[in-house]
Amino acid sequence: MDRSILHDFHETHGARFQLRNGTELVVDYGDALAEYRNLSDGAGLLDLSFRGRICLAGADRVRFLHGQVTNDVKRLKVGEGCYAALVTAKGKMQSDLNIYCLAEELLLDFEPGLTARVIERLEQFLVADDVQVVDVSPQYGLLSIQGPQAAAAVKQLGLFAELPANAFDISKAEHPTLGEVYLARQPRLGGLGFDVFVPVSGLSAAAETLLAATRAVGGGLCGWTALEMARIEAGIPRFGLDMDENFLLQECGIESRAVSYTKGCYIGQEVLNRLHTLGHVNRELRGLRLADQLKALPLKGDKLFHDKREVGFVTSVLRSPRWGANIALGYVRREMNQPGTQLTLLTSEGEGQARVLSLPFNLATPEASGT
């Protein structure tokens, strides 16, 4: 087990812990609903150091990564970034990635437990390239402030003269005790948010400083449960739960953010471009409004039916605090995934109704209410 770098800090603040892919993370600090409200209404501080972080260095790093991922890396200037994916030659998902262009490196941030797999995937295609792939998670931690007051919280630090203006922009500041600190504009929940990459040696001090800044704008600490609640409400799929190596990228609802169709060759390009130009996928990620009368929320993989024919399954499920309703993410076959389509959900507790919705969720629309 990889113990959290900030275990003692979290324990002091009443954290409950959980293992995810062999890495310790904070489930909550005693009140997940209050933590969710920090994220939705104010500012929530999250320790995301359990996520994977690798750097690509060397003279050929940009050209090499450009040929590996689905988005356009060559267009990035220093201080810019993008969202992308690694896919197989058959277009199946291997990981999604946040990519940042630094002065001497490319920084990749991704879901926990995938570091060895991502490094192996990249090194598989290294031949005579001047590229070094380095796991930097032992050197740098990752703290994140998300929510409508996130900018106000970050400004409390007084470390960055200006905040990154656009999503995936990243800037660096020299701190006298923390060292080189990187601030990225990263809307992890679809709204306002910032990631702070801090040297491990100063991570505890940075966490205390960021917590004080977050509390100064009425926010506080948040754990995994609150993060997942806010993520599902935002309709954002998570690799490892809503998408994995069994899915084509275009099925996963990330195509508009993760793919450039003008960038040239990369692994999997032929399949993705053919689907984009000539064809279609047979299933796609959709939102689902589940019946309020369900005896229990469904589990991942519970099936969806139309006229007794199986047409899909659910992945992420939530009793939404915002909407006061049961919602889910799931995959529905193309012929039955139009918003407003009524389906039957089958769980171990029996049957219930599910209505297909477009994403992001808006339960105030006629399609959600059935009117």
Secondary structure, DSSP 8 states (H G I E B T S, - for coil): -B--TTHHHHHHTT-EEEEETTEEEEEESS-HHHHHHHHHHS-EEEE-TTSEEEEEESTTHHHHHHTTBSS-STT--TT-EEEEEEE-TTSBEEEEEEEEE-SS-EEEEE-TT-HHHHHHHHHTT-SS---EEEE-TTTEEEEEEESTTHHHHHHTT---SS---STT-EEEEEETTTEEEEEEE--TTSSSEEEEEEEGGGHHHHHHHHHHHHHHTT-EE--HHHHHHHHHHHT---BTTTB-TTSBGGGTT-HHHH--SSS---TTHHHHHHHHHT---SEEEEEEEE-TT-SS---TT-EEEETTEEEEEEEEEEEETTTTEEEEEEEEEGGG-STT-EEEEEETTEEEEEEEE-SS--TTSHHHHT-
